Amino acid sequence: MRELWPSPTDGIDPVAAYAADDRPAPDGRPWVLTNMIASVDGAATDSGGRSGGLGGPGDRAVFGAIRGVADLVLAGVGTVVAEDYGPARLPPEVQEQRAARGQAPLPRIAVVTASLRIEPDRRVFRDAVPDVRPLILTVARADAGRRRALAEVADVVEVGEEQVDWSLALGTLWSEWGVRVLLCEGGPSTNARLVAEDVLDEVCLTLAPWLIGDAAARIAQGPAEGRFDRMRMTRVLEDDGYLFLRHVRDRSVVD
């Protein structure tokens, strides 16, 4: 893997590169980043509806490197089911680096679902390490029976009445769960909600050398109140035709 910009360099270690990035948590909430992949024509999934089909070895390396900096990995329930999420796994050396930074060895997984329509025998729950139980972010109107069943395999956190209140959710994750860096892995509707709330601080995008040509979703898709937010590019890496772009929200620009 090589860095193309801002400092052209061969032999880049993505774990070291992403761990060295500055992520100052805003007041009262975590730093929020998303890591997504898209084809050159903007598709966030392959023809089968899975983002994993677009990736390659370099993308998997960057995926692991970015998970390595997060306290919490969050995804909407549709993404968790479609991609068959399991618990986060990191190499021992990355776990040691996390411990040296004061982080838990492994990031916790959080599933966002107002409906609680996910079965408690899914791999994300079944294979979880006992002291790193997943979180479920849900709402007051969620079915009580489903809540009880899922509370057996996860910590259920109520963050809204009818729909997830992202201000409440991020504040709760900050104050009660100690989350300072939150990684959102989609899907597009969850990303769009973060854009709408203007709480997305960093976007890591893998640009995959594929043409899809169908109606696949974008990396953020949904109502965002016509936002037009300026991002600032900080780095471009390349591996086997894949580009790995890192942008941060430029809050010095007022549109």
N, C-alpha and C positions, 0 to 999 in steps of 0.2 A: 504494500500500500504506500502511496506517495502523497505528499501535500502539494497541491498546485498553487494555492493562494492562502495566506499572504506571503509565505516563505517557502518557495519550491524546495522540497526535500524528499529524498527517497528513504524507504525503510521506516516509515512512520508506525509507531505502536499505537493503535486506536485507544487501548485502555489508558495509556499515559496521557494521550491528547485530550480525551474527554474528561478525565479526572482533574486535569490542570485548569479547566475552564472556570471562570469566576461566576458564581451563581448566588448573589446576595439575596437572601429571602426578603421579600417586601414586608412591611409592617403588618403583623398579625395573620399572615398566611404563608404557605410555602412558595418557593420558586416553582413555577409550573412550566414543564416542557413537554413537548410531544415528539415522538419519533415515528415517522411514517415512511412508506415507500410508494412511489408512483412511477408509472411508465412514462415514456417521453411524450405521449399524447394525453397524460393527465389521469390515467386510470389508477385507482388506489387498490384494485384487486385484479386477479387474473380472471379468465372466462368462467372459472368455477366459483368465483366469489370469495377467494382467499388471497390475502396479501402475501402469504408465505410463498406462493407460487412465482412471485416476481423476483425473489431474492437469489443470492448466490453466496459463496464463501465469505467474500468481503462484507456483504450486508449482515451476515450472521455474526461476524466479528464485531462490527460496529454496534449491532443490536445488543450484544453482551456487554460491550464497553459502556454503553449508555445506561443499561440496567445497573451496572456496577456503581454508578454515582447516585442512584435514587434511594430514598428511604422507603418509598411506596410506589408500586407499579399499578396503575389504575386503568381499567378498560370497561366499556359498556358491555352489558350482558350479551348482546348479539355478537360482538367480537370474541368474547370469552368462549362462547359456544361454537362459533364458526371455526375458530382457530384451535379449538380443543386445548385451551390453556391448562397448564400445570403450574405448580409452584415455581418460583424463580430458582435457578441453579447457577452458581458462579464457581469458577475455579478456586482452589484453596488460596492461591496467592492473592487473588482479588478480594477474597474474604478477609485476609490478613491486612490488606491495604485499607479496607473499610474500617476494620477495628482500630487501626492506627489513627484514623480520622475521627474516631468517636461514633461511628455508625454501627448498627447491628450487622453481623456477618452477611445476612441475606435480607433483601428488601421484601416487605410484605406485599401481597397481592390484594387489590380492592376491586370489587365488582359493583358497577353502578346499575341498579335496577329498581324502578318504581313498582313494577308488577311482581317482583320476586319469582318470575317464571324461569327458574333454573333448578335443576334437580340436585339434591344434596349428595348424590353419588358421582357427580362430575369429577374429573381428574383434579381440577383445581382445589377441591376440598379433600378428595380421597387420598391424594399423595402429599398433602401438606405436612410439613414438619410441625410437631405438636406445639412448640413455642413460637411458631410463626403462622398462626391461624389467619386465613384470609379475612378481610373485612367485606361487609356488604353495605353499601350506601343505599338507603331506601327512604320511603316516605310514610307518613302516619296512616294513609289510607290503604297501605299494603295489606294483603290477606293475612289474618292472624294465624291461620293454620300453617301457611307457608313460612311465616316468620318463625314459628316454633320449630319447624323441621330444620330450617337452615341455621337456627341458633345452636343446633347440636354440632355443626361442623364449621361455623364461622362466627365472628363477632358482628352482630347486626347493629348498624348505626343509623338512627333516624335523623335525616337532614332536610326536612321539608314536610309540607302537608299533602299537596296534590302532585307536585313534581319536585325534583331535587333542587334545593336552594344552594347554588354554588358558593355564595358568600358564606352561608352557614357551614357548608361542607368543608370548605378550605379552612375556615377559622377553627372548626372542631378538630380537623386533622392536625392542625398546628398546635393547638392548646392541649388537647387530650391525648394525642397519639405521638407527639414529638416529630411530626413530619416537617422537614425543612426543604427537601427537594422531592417534588412529586412528578413522576413520569407518567404521562397519559399515552397509551398506545391505541387510542381510537375507541370505537370507530368514528366515521365521519360525522355522525350526528352529535356524539359527545364532544369532539373537537369543535364543532360549530357552536355549541353552547359556551365553551370556554372563550371562543372568539367574541361571541355576543356579550359576554360579561367583562371583556377586556382584562382577562387574568392569564392569558397565555404569554409567557415571558420568553420562551425559546422554542424554535421549530427546527428539529433535525430531520432533514428530508433526504432519503436515498432516491436518486434519479436513476431508474433502471433502464437498460438499453433494449426496451421492448416496445412494440406497437400492439395495442389491444383492440382499439377500434370499435368497442361496443359501448353500452350505456353504463359502464361501471362508475361507481361513485368517485368523487374527488376526495382528497384527504380531509377536507372539512366541508360538510354539506348540510345545510339547514338554515333556518332563519337566524340572521346575525345583524339585523337592523341596519343594513346598508353600511357596515363599517368599512373603513378604508385606512387601515393602520399601517404605519411605516415600520418595516423591519430592516435591520442592519446585518449584512453578511459578515461573519467573522472568520470563516474557514471553508476551504474546498479540498476534500480528499478524493483520490481516484484509485480504483482497483478493478482491473479486467473490464473496463468500459462502464463501470458503475461510478457515479459521482455522489459524494456524501457532503451535503451542504448543511452548514450550521448558521442560523439567523437568530438574532435576539431582537426583542421589541425595542424600538427606538422611541422612548417616551420624551425625548427632547423636541420631537416634531409634533406640533399641534395642527391637525387638519381642520 
